[in-house]
Amino acid sequence: MRRASDGDRVEVPAAGRRVGAVALAALLAGCSAAPPRPPSAPECASPAAEPAAEPFAEPFAEPFTAPFAGFSLDPDPVEQDRDSIPPPMDTRMSYERGPSERFNWGHITLDAEWIPAMWVTADVDSDGVSGTRGDLDTGSGIALRAGFGSNQQNIGVLYMGTWHDEAVSGRGASTQQLLLDFLYRAPVAEMNGLVWIEVDAGVGGAELAFDSDQFDRQVTGSALLHGDLEFMLGRNFCLAVGGGGFIWGNFGDTIAYGTYITLGAKLLF
């Protein structure tokens, strides 16, 4: 073989040129071809069928969503569940509830009380003896009352009768009162309805009679104020202790006045 010099021309055989052309054409065809298409998913598959984190989402979501079940942010009350709204509280009063009962005619109260002591100061002059007045000793008696209304408020009729000794004549004397009575009672706070306070006031008439002819019988008007502390022994029965004061007379003319204490029992129907 002859070595070519710098100025000589190197000739390539024709067969070699053909092989090179074929290789170059194959290389260009491979570069211009589109990338292979990935295999498509089956047509029956859907996003819901993918193996999502559903088995893991339910256990973690339930503890957070369960406490808010049935809760709605809708401010419109019409859309709310009306069955879930509790009925309004009954504010009427009984002997187990607070003092909010309205007046009604549904109950009867019967009181029977003993008056162990009544102090009376009489302003009655002795007949024919100027400046001599009747002087009643401490007496005792009874008080009976029937009331109609509610457990807390009622209107009733009160009778009181007492018996005394009269110091001037040495004889006896008696007093009687008949009054239209207005009563109010309420439970003592923090006593669970076992202790009640009762206050009543009445107006009517009174009689002061003497066994001796030395003093005239007096019939006049009466006003009374009374209070009791009641101890409930049941829904319909209580014991009471209390006291009160009264005044007898007409406008500008006082016949007698005094105070008294009471012990008794009450029935409530």
Secondary structure, DSSP 8 states (H G I E B T S, - for coil): -----TTS-----HHHHHHHHHHHHHHHHHHHS---------TT--GGGS--SHHHHHHHHHHHHGGGTT------GGGS-GGGS---------TTS-S-----S-EEEEEEEEEEEEEEEE--B-TT-TT-B--B--EEEEEEEEEEE-SSEEEEEEEEEEEEEBTTTSSEEEEEEEEEEEEEEEE-TTSTTSEEEEEEEEEEEEEEEESSTTS--EEEEEEEEEEEEEEEEETTEEEEEEEEEEEEEETTEEEEEEEEEEEEEEEE-
